Amino acid sequence: MKRMIVIVLALFAATSFSADILMFKHGVEFDHKGHQTEKVGTCTICHEEQIGKINGFGKEWAHKHCINCHKLHNEGRPANCGGCHKTMGLLKR
């Protein structure tokens, strides 16, 4: 029982102190709080090993995991470059 309480408190603390909106390169805004509640609902979907920084997170990880999830749950979620990268038109090619 004590272990369950510790786990619940750890999850509560992780969600309580996480950023609402995370900003990434090229204008990518990630609604972390929204993904925690209504969209994904469980931390372990993205944080496979532990709560906190995602091991291996970067361009390749995001393109593989985020886009696949958006396509699977296509309800107005961005699934193309310009949908997430708000500055794509401003980038030098």
Secondary structure, 3 states (H helix, E strand, C coil): CHHHHHHHHHHHHHHHCCCCEEECHHHCEEEHHHHHHHHCCCHHHCCCCCCCCCCCCCHHHHHHHHHHHHHHCCCCCCCCHHHHCCCHHHCCC
